[in-house]
Amino acid sequence: QVQLVESGGGLVQAGGSLSLSCAASGIRFSSYAMGWFRQAPGEEREFVALISRYSTVTRYADSVKGRFSISRDNAKNTVHLQMNSLKFEDTAVYYCAAGDNIATMQSSGGVYAWGKGTPVTVFS
């Protein structure tokens, strides 16, 4: 019954920006930390950004720090990822995730639910 549905992926030129959204249903949204993960071809899924229940704490992978920003709207049951200064190496399928807290989610161990993913392709 828990559903996480991503949207906003697509093609974007290197240096450009893209915004991803995730709509959650079937859960008490504010009870969960949320995050974004990505998986590039031939690579394992990795954490990109995490946000605590009430947006007091965020955490970013070193590779995206300063370029990406995660946010959430508990009234709308949505979480977003604003991606700026995109690089070719950002190309991946991006997944929305819900979990217990950001510490346990970072390695995927604390993830309770996953979205199906939205692809992002960065070209030059």
Buried (B, 14 or more C-beta within 10 A) or exposed (E): EEEBBBBBBEEBEBEEEBBBBBBBEEBEBEEBBBBBBBBBEEEEBBBBBBBBBEBEEBBBBEEBEEBBBBBBEBEEBBBBBBBBEBBEEBBBBBBBBBBBBBBEBBEBEBBBBBBEBBEBBBEE
